[in-house]
Amino acid sequence: MDTKSRILKAGAKIVLQKGFYDTGLTEILKAADVPKGSFYFYFKNKEDFGLQLIDTFADYLKNGADTFYEDQSLSPLAKIRRIFKWQAESFLKSDFKGGCPIGNLSLEMGDRNALFRKKLNTVFADMKKRLAAHLEQAQHQGEIADSLNIAEVADFILSSWQGALMQMKITKSITAHQVFDRMIFERFLKRQDPVRT
Amino acid sequence: MDTKSRILKAGAKIVLQKGFYDTGLTEILKAADVPKGSFYFYFKNKEDFGLQLIDTFADYLKNGADTFYEDQSLSPLAKIRRIFKWQAESFLKSDFKGGCPIGNLSLEMGDRNALFRKKLNTVFADMKKRLAAHLEQAQHQGEIADSLNIAEVADFILSSWQGALMQMKITKSITAHQVFDRMIFERFLKRQDPVRT
């Protein structure tokens, strides 16, 4: 791994646990085992590092999601459902420490830094776009109701998921994923079948 | 206002903007205009202050919600819908700074402090219980489908709302409330009418 990636990877781990604001430069340098000069060769300052860190987190989530989006054995809706399950299982494995880096940074830095806010918005927008594209396929294939407004549904699912992650973090339990999974996929998105009278 | 309430009120404002971890004792004392000895008369330490602060936040949210829960001119479902609208409007008024103190502290302190986690869980559990009681009334009055599992629905609505607040904070826009409102009240909770064929 090149030095820049090593710094970003080491920083990502610490920031995910402690937040960005409380993570000191010295800590990052120590974890990545690089001298200060090396840090400033790759990053203008801590803010620049933070902005590039968001890209690192976003790439990680994107690559993870792609594993499922590209799995042709799954239906469009099954792909989406599996991505949330994957995230919940990763979170469980880490004993519900950390959580979604994009969500955490949104609450932590949303008020503090306009550049962070802009960047985090771009990441959410990209996630939504990709989710919406697969929801649209699900709609074309008749997996979900035609009456659903895909753009709003994608917004709603992603923000609900951020809330579910928050609940998992504080309860140290997978329950919020199970509730999210049932409510979204077995009720909210479900085609409304004709009621037999 | 007594001294203790003044310290809590001044602290609440700062913590809501900056988070608990980054709020210094000196800052709180200055904002409340009290000497340090006075702080230690009412609070064992900063942690104790933080735990009592959660109660202050919880009371504020509870009192706000009660205004609607106790409004006999509204149906059970209308009461619930109005509470989220009230919160969204308060958030808009503050230019989407701060947000839900309980949600913010959950993400900030969830990993750091087990006592905070326990206390925040109690607050969420109480909110859910009150929401569930009114959802049950809505179900009895035929406003929402009989097939809904009230406990899970209350969990889902509250965690979705936390996610919506996060989106509002980062987009500085009320849109996530509008989406939440339509998705939850006009689709998710809606009685499924027989489809005419």
Interface residues (C-beta under 8 A of the other chain):
Chain A: Q17 G19 Y21 D22 K97 G98 G99 G103 N104 S106 L107 E108 G110 D111 R117 L120 N121 F124 L148 E152 V153 D155 F156 L158 S159 S160 W161 Q162 G163 A164 M166 Q167 K169 I170 T171 K172 T175 A176 V179 F180 R182 M183 R187 F188 Q192 D193 P194 V195 T197
Chain B: Q17 G19 Y21 D22 K97 G98 G99 G103 N104 S106 L107 E108 G110 D111 R117 L120 N121 F124 L148 E152 V153 D155 F156 L158 S159 S160 W161 Q162 G163 A164 M166 Q167 K169 I170 T171 K172 T175 A176 V179 F180 R182 M183 R187 F188 Q192 D193 P194 V195 T197
